[in-house]
Amino acid sequence: MLSIIFFLIFLFHCFFFSFSVVCSDYLFKLLLIGDSSVGKSCLLLRFADDSYVDSYISTIGVDFKIRTVELDGKTVKLQIWDTAGQERFRTITSSYYRGAHGIIIVYDVTEMESFNNVKQWLNEIDRYANDSVCKLLVGNKCDLVENKVVDTQTAQAFADELGIPFLETSAKDSINVEQAFLTMAGEIKKKMGSQPSANKKSTGTVQMKGQPIQQKSNCCG
């Protein structure tokens, strides 16, 4: 039954993709991953709808939202997928790594285990995602200062070792949420711009090699 539901979600995604691409210069597919209850859904809700709820129901499988932003004079549509952190959904959610331009790995600054598990999530990226996918490390719930157990310097050093950006955020207090997603979009656009012009030939889809959205995009490319 769950497989049917997720297939229907995927079909809706394809339809929405086809409808929306003609309105933007670029479309970037982003993925939020990390342990359950680290606040991935709350980050997405804050960024996409500028709202927050304390008792958010855990994501079942996948969910996604769309937000359009302006970046360096270009209109960029961000299609952001929120994946369930529970082990039982890994098989289903792993398929959404493919085609992602950027992946945001989220941990909870008040839960050391969620930070330790970041390495496992990075392994998932290596296994399922494009080799050139952009990555961003985010420590959420930074407003809970008294309960914080993951030191900022430790997380920053880890991110530096990986060569990826790092931010601490609070979906509740709207701290660095906007910056996190815009940083991710900026990293993708920068990587696209660094590709040789020969790689920018139109193939009808948005690839890491850097072409903008085409009028006849294939929704499942």
N, C-alpha and C positions, 0 to 999 in steps of 0.2 A: 504493500500500500504506500509506504514512504517513497519507494522508488518512483511510483506513478506521480506522486505529488511533486517530487523534485524534477521529474521530466516536464511536467506542466509549467513549473517555474522557469525552467530553461527555455521552453517555447515562448513564454511571455517575454523573457529576456531578449530573445532573438527579434521578436516583433517590436519591442520597445527600442532596441538598438537601431533597427531599420528606420523607424519613425523619427528618431532623434538626431541621427548623425548629420543630416543635411543642415542642421541649424548651428553647427559649430565648426571651428577650424580644425580642432583635434578632439579625439575621444580617448581618454586613458582609463583602462580598467585597473582598479585598485582592489587589493584583498586585505582584509583585517584577519589576522590569525593570533592565536595565543590561548592559554588555558581558559577554562570556563570561569566566569565571574570576575575577570580582570577588568571588565568595563568596555569591551569592544562595541557592543550595541549602543551603549550610552555615548561613546565618542562619536559614533555615526549619527545618532539622533541629534546630538548637539551641533555637529557640523552641518548636517543636511537641513534640519528643521529649527535649529537654535532652541531646543527644548531639552528638558531633563526630567526623568522620573526616578525616584528612589528604588521602587520595587519593580525592576524590569524583568520580564519573564525570559529565561534562558532561551537562546536561539535554538530552534530545531532545524538542523541541517544548514540551510543558508537563507540569507535575506539580502536585499540590496536596495540602495537608494541612489538617486542622481542629483548632482548639483553642478551648475555651470559657473565657472569663474573666469576672470580676466587675468591673463598671465603674459606679461611682456607684449601687450597690445593684441594678443590673440585670444579668441574665445575657446575655452577648454571645457569640455564636458567630462566630469569625473563620474564614472560608473563604479560605485564602491560596494563591494561584496563583503558581507559580515558572515563569517563562518562559525559554526558551533565548535566549542572547545572540547566537548566530550569525546572520549575514545570511540564510542559506538558510532559516531558520525564520520569518522576519519575517511573511510572508504568512499563515501559520497562526496565529502567536501574536497578531497584531494583532486578531483577532476576539475575544480575551479581554478587551480593553480595555473593550468595551461592557458596561455594567452594573456596572463596578467602582465601589465607593464610595471607595476609596483606593488610590493607587499610590505605591509606595516605589521611588525611583530610587537604585540602588546603584552606587558606584564604588569602586575600590581605591586606598587612600591611597599605595600604593607604585608606582602606574602613572598617570602624568600623562595619558596618552592616554584612559584610562577616564574621567577627570574632564572632559577636553575634550569627550568624546562625550556628556556629560550633556545638552548643548544639543540634540543629535540626538534623544535619547530624549524630551526635552520636546516636540519637534516631533511625535513619534509620539503623545504624549498629546493634543496639540492636534488632531491629525488623526482619532484613533479614539475617544477617551474622551468621557464626559459633560463638558460645560462646567464643571460645578460640582464635579468630582471633587477630593477632597483629595489633596495631594501631600506627600511627605516626602523629603528628601535625606539619604542615609546614606553616610558614608565608612567602608568596612569595612577590616579588617586593621590596626586602630590599634595592635595589639600589636607590630607590626614597626617599632618606633620608628627603628631605625638605617637602615631602607630607605625611610622616609617621604619623599615628594617633593611631595605636595599639602599645602600649609600650611593649618592649621586656620582661621586668620583669613581666608584667601582664600576657602575654601569657605563659611564662615559669612557673609561679605559677599555672596557670590553668592546664597546662600539668602535672605538678608535682602532683596536686590534683587527676588527672585521673590516674597517674602512668604510663604515656607513654612518649616516647622521644619527643623532640621538636627542630626544627631547623628553622632558617630564611634563605631564599634562594633568588636568583635572576636568573631567566632563561636567562635574557638578558645578564648579565655579568658573567654567569656561576659560581655563588657563591653558594657553598654547595649543588649543584644539585646532583653531584656524591655521596657525602656523605649521602644525604637524602635516596637515593635508596639503597645504600650499608648498611646503618643503618637499614633500613627496612628488608633487606635480612638477616642481622646478627641477628636481633631479632627473625625472623622466625626460623632460624637454631638453635639458642640457645634454643628456646622453644621446638623444635623437639628433641634436645639432652637431654632435661630435662625429657622427657617422659620415663616411665618404659619400659624396654626392651620387656616386654610381649606385649606391644602395637605396636611393630614394625614388626609384622608378615605381610607378603605380602598379599595384597588384590587386587593388580593390578592397584591401583590408588595412587595419592599423597594425603595424608590426613594430618591433623594437628597432628595426633598421631605419625607421624614421619618416615614413610618408604621412602627411596629414590625411584626414578623412576624405574619402572620395564620394561623389554623388551616388555611385552604384555599389556601395559597400556590401559585401556578403556578411550577413549577420552572424554566421557561425564560423567565420574565418579565424 
